[in-house]
Amino acid sequence: MRTTQTTILAVLLAAALPAQVLANDTPWRGFHAGGSLGGSEPLSSDGGRILFDTNLDGRFGDTVRTGTGADAFSPGFCGGAAYGRTPASGCREDSGGAETSLRVGYDWQSGRWVYGILGEYTDHDARDSVAAFSTTPALYTMTRDLEHSVALRGRVGMSFGGEGQWLGYATAGAVRGRISNSFVTSNAANRFTPTGSSDASGYQAGLGIERRVLGNLSIGLEYLYTRLDDGDARVRVERGTAPATNPFLLVNPAGTNFRRSDDDFSVGSLRLTASWRF
């Protein structure tokens, strides 16, 4: 994952600051609010491809064939957005970007054990694509972009260090995300109609560490894994101006459906966190 040295340096400098923690045995108990800044990257599998349903029976995995029986997609697939109409043109790697979030939560503390609940809104910038190449030649690229999410997570951890100013924790919970699905092709003969929900549900899990600095302020570093179920996106291929012998129409004149082979969208995030405790 691409993370700036500046972010890591900021965490190390914060850890070196003298802690001014309130003199009590539960420094992590109570309400807190804050946010995070970092970066995210899609964790897509290299084996992603496009699956076809040529007879429109709802079962994907059919082979699109030409009038001679040859595989119309024998040039293959790639895990990325196609640069051109043939595999030789290459594919653009999946990409991520900056990520920001706002969070609010409450922690309970018993001895060194800390338990809490956290609500969070996050703006993402992570996308992944899968492309197919037909013998025409032509390209077909399906892309999804995680725009934002809302999460509710629990967390459990343990305080340590002098006066318990450090907190190491694990966190997990449910997440609902907004995903933008798009489709591009160089095929100008057929008509293509994308469908599918833009909302997806899933879960998050991660690890983090915080330190109390400057009184009620805490600053930390967190890694978070997000997985969303995104299996609804479909593309219907219909005749358009193509002849009846078009490979997408041979099995069923109404056309062919296709979708991605991977039903989940996974993203890894590394962020610098800051919270004010009340």
Order of alpha helices (4+ residues) and beta strands (2+ residues): alpha-beta-beta-beta-beta-beta-beta-beta-beta-beta-beta-beta-beta-beta-beta-beta
